[in-house]
Amino acid sequence: MGDSIQQEPKGIPLQEDPSRPDYINEAVFRRNTLPTRSYHIPDTSISLNGTWDFSLASTVLEAPEPGAKDVAYGQIQVPGHWQLQGHGKPWYTNVQYPIPVCPPYVPTENPTGTYRREFHVPTGWAADSQLRLRFDGVDSAYHIWVNGTLIGYAQGSRNPSEFDVSSFVNREGANELFVRVYQWSDATYIEDQDQWWLSGIFRDVYLISFPAARVDDFFLTPHLDTDYKNARLNASVDVSAQKGVIVELIVSELAKNGGAVIGSTETSFDGQSKVTLSLYVEDPKKWTAETPYLYSAEITLKSEDKQTVLHKVQQRVGFRTVELKDGLMKVNGKRIRLRGVNRHEHHPLLGRSVPLEFAKRDLLIMKKHNINALRCAHQPHDPRVLDLCDEYGLWVMAEADLECHGFYDAVARPLDIPESMDYGERKKLAFGKAAEFTSNNPKWKDAYLDRIRAVLNRDKNHASVIMWSFGNEAFYGDNHREMFKYATEADPSRLIHYEGDMEAETTHMYSYMYPTVDRLIKYAEEEGVKDGKYEKPIVLCEYGHAMGNGPGWLEDYEQAFRDYPRLQGGFIWEWANHGLWKDDHEGAGYYAYGGDFGDTPNDGTFVMDGLLNSQHEPTPGLTEFKKVIQPVGFSFKDGELKIENWHDFAGLDHLTASYKVEQFGQESTLIHSGSFDIPEIPAGETRSVSLPVDAKRYNKDNEVYLTVTLSLKHSTAWAPAGHEIAWYQQQLQAPQTDAKAALAASNTLTSKLSVTEKGATVSVFGKNFEFVFDRAYGALKSWVSNNVALLTFDPKTQAAIIPSFWRPKTDNDVPGAVPYWERFGVEQLQSQLRSFSVDASNSDKVVVKSHTFITPPVLFWGWDCEIEYTVYLTGALSVNVTRLSPTGSFPEHVPRIGLNLYGSKTLEHVKWLGRGPGESYPDKKDSQRVGIWNAESVSELQTPYDVPQENGNREDTRWVSLRDSKSPSIGLRATRLDGKNFSFLASHHRDTTIHEARHPPDLKEDGAVFIRLDSKVAGVGSGACGPAVREDLMVKTEETTFGFLLEPL
């Protein structure tokens, strides 16, 4: 770095340390950058996005110098990451650093990208204008040259930097822009977020022209009076101009709302660089996430005689007040509840270089799923995303680009801290030492301040931003205290969040990650409470870890948020999977995770933990979250529907209501339906309406349900009219018959059953059917009906039906449950026959009894299992597990208890009465309605998770049928013998195939339909990073009985 750096008057002063290069010097984070300003790109600008020349060197010293003639440049697209364009490889870690930990130093092998392109200044731009080069995001640090002159340096990958290049640009001809980007820098140590390590110029680049007399920056702060009615808009404006020019502030309606001016004020510039204006506005419409009403604020610089407009900037503004009051976070005087998500910026092909339309689609999906809050995890997002948050209505936690989580591993591994240790105890033991590297190191103070300064100054004019966050998982130290001083002085109009400040010393709220519901309630009742009072609210900055098939038991958290006002909601971790598309060179591909690119060390699948898959399509977890956080509650009794408005501000007059009453037997019948007027229900209140529900009209043998739906009355900016916001179901009548009663009623046939025995097989024949049992294994071997094989023997178990206690893993099982189950060999259980008998003494049924012991190798435990198979004249088979008793040193819980059926591969058409249409589990089923559902193929029942795992279960099933795809009149139907609900699953994939698969192409079909009929299934929880399955939703290893009736169709 031997070139002289030109110093501009508005630049940040040079930070000199000749002993170390800029990119490994914690005291150097900007050279010659202009102060970070509120984001706006004027019309007098050109994009420098597009094709650039590019060269990648393995070390800094091997990177070419500007003007070098012997460089073999290729081409690269800007914005973008070089690892996703054929240079280097993506690398994923969650906590651990991918480089040796010795800050501020980085490895000698430091891939260094050189970017070069030509640009021209457009004709028509004023000759005395200020020309700026703006970079909205470069990872991780960079120097820039213009026409061979070194201009400056910046780091802070997700923060913008602007350079004044007015004196170095040729306004009449070609100019060369040369950028050197370092993959690793001292900034790497404080950008250790849970995401891919990807490098390069990944956000927009602009050449911008500002007039000589100009508004450099402005800060608009709305304030409501103590009645939250009238408002005052204060404007602090940074001006570069001659003394005497006029600065004018005008506030008007948006053009779509008529554009009328609602107020204006002006003042004369006194030459002191900063101008303050204040405008009173009478009773403006207020901005909230539920009612995001915006106005237009226009700041104009005029000549002293007011005849000439010198410069003009515009900003949409929302009138709202954020405050800490009565121990609560309030907006416009009311407590708010955050129904939020953590969103990283990620695209499956482009990494963090996310097109605006793709990001916009994210926000539209959020709003359509009742999400009202966004944590910009864990760095500033594309600035245009906040414009959309203002427009659509989302509470935003704007977070500084700061995380140094990897220092925990650096200190914890030598200490050998067990993972079983309580998280709080681990914090006390290791976090203080980890903070010494940077957070509590005065040498890093200015770098930390730069991080909060950058996000605050860029995003300060957004109504949606209600709090600043100092970053994520950066421990806690004096540098955070300095950040607090800066932020509260620079912007007292917003609140401060930082989870690492466990005592809430320098934040306005307590913040926690992944507590159990019980612990969360304990926090609400005890943390910071004195004499029954508290001064600060509680927010969960991360909870409900959404990795794979999950998260479970979200409703319990939401109920706690409703019960304890101090608990003001939280943010699900996280919004979307970060899979990167990778061709497998065999005609297929998959979304890759850590290790798939040969990146070592890595954290594997932990980057796949979103409510959306890698294509940003909703998973069942998002469907569940939408239902759990719906802003309306219901209950129904004696013809009265009680409606609770859970909004914080809005009534329900923007919704329409409808209802239907359905009867479910073998088919569904609509009894009656209609719409009704929703009474006026202010936010937080409850009203009742009468519905014309008449129990006398129901068939007593059938199940009857009421369904109520609330939908948008009119189109909004984020959803069309008719979009469903909330729904409710209530059982009005339970069915009056069960499987045993149905069997008794059907046994009136006059035909006979016959039994033949040959070797180890026993065959039971009736009219148009045959059941074959195997004496050696004590199990059913096959079932043929109307010359079609419905069940055949599984070559791996030698049976068509077996008791089973295993299912494939979920991501949430992996840390705790799977090792526990595998320790007990639950996946290796084998059957030992103890006795087998056939009773054909009754002419209308044949009873086959089998007694087996189901046990794993090596270990001393198992299930003592007695099954009674009964074949009826109708061709039906009951499978009654009359005794299932664990013995020996057995595990406390197992994944499931039920039957595995090996079905014919032609059993494709599935129909069921129960929860649907999507998958459901005991702690993840609120979003699925009771009804009769159809799937044209078994594949439709599967959830194609990016990482293969357990999926496709259906809860609260009354009956399920599977029909032959070639002969739809042939098939089987299953019900539970005792009439209780059960779970079922059907798949083309064997459990072991799913369990062992790393990517979807690994899922090979096995020529059968694998059917599960379960008495009990474990919940899914969020144990990948958070609470495991709630204890009462585990499947306890205890004595039980259950049974199913299988009938031919």
Buried (B, 14 or more C-beta within 10 A) or exposed (E): BEEEBBEBEBBBEEBEEEEBBBBBBBBBBBBBBBBBBBBBBBEBBBEBBEEBBBBBBEEBEEBBEBEEEEBEEEEBBBBBBBBBBEBBEBBBBBBBBBBEBEBBBBEEEBBBBBBBBEBBBEEEBEEEBBBBBBBBBBBBBBBBBBBEBBBBBBBBBBBBBBBBBBEBBEBEEEBBBBBBBBBBBBBBBBBBBBBBBBBBBBBBBBBBBBBBBBBBBBBBBBBBEEEBEBBBBBBBBBBBBEEEBBBBBBBBBEEEEEEEEBBBBBBEBEEEEBBEBEBEBEEBEBBBBBBBBBBBBBBBBBBEEEEEEBBBBBBBBBBBBBBBEEBBBBBBBBBBBBBBBBBBBBBBEBBBBBEEEBBBEBBBBBBBBBBBBBBBBBBBBBBBBBBBBBBBBBBBBBBBBBBBBBBBBBBBEEEEBEEEEEEEEBBEBBBBBBBEBBBBBEEBBBBBBBBBBBBBBBBBBBBBBBBBBBBBBBBBBBBBBBBBEBBBEBBEBBBBBBBBBBEBEBBBBBBBBBBBBEBBBEBBEEBBBEEEEBEBBBBBBBBBBBBBBBBBBBBBBBEBBBEBBBBBBBBBBBBBBBBBBBEEEEEEBBBBBBBBBEBEEBBBBBBBBBBBBBBBEBBBBBBBBBBBBBBBBBEBEEEEBEBBBBBBBBBBEBBBBBBBBBBBBEEBBEBEEEEBEBEEBEBEEEBBBEBEBEEEEBBEEBBBBBBBBBBBBEEBEBBEEEEBBBBBBBEBBEBEEBBBEBBEEEEEBEEEBEBEEEEEBBBBBBEEBBBBBBBEBBBBBBBBBBEBBBBBBBEEBBBBBBBBBBBBBBBBBBBBBBEBBEEBBBBEBEBEBEEBEBEBEEEBBBBBBBBBBBBBEEBEBBBBBBBBBBBBBBBBBBBBBEBBBBEEEBBEBBBBBBBBBBBBBBBBBBBBBBBBBBBBBBBBBBBBBBBBBEBEBBBBBBBEBBBBBBBBBBBBBBBBBBBBBEEEEBBBBBBBBBBEBBBBBBBBBBBEBBBEBBBBBBBEBBEBBBBBBBBBBBBBBBBBBBBBBBEEBBBBBEEBBBBBBBBBB
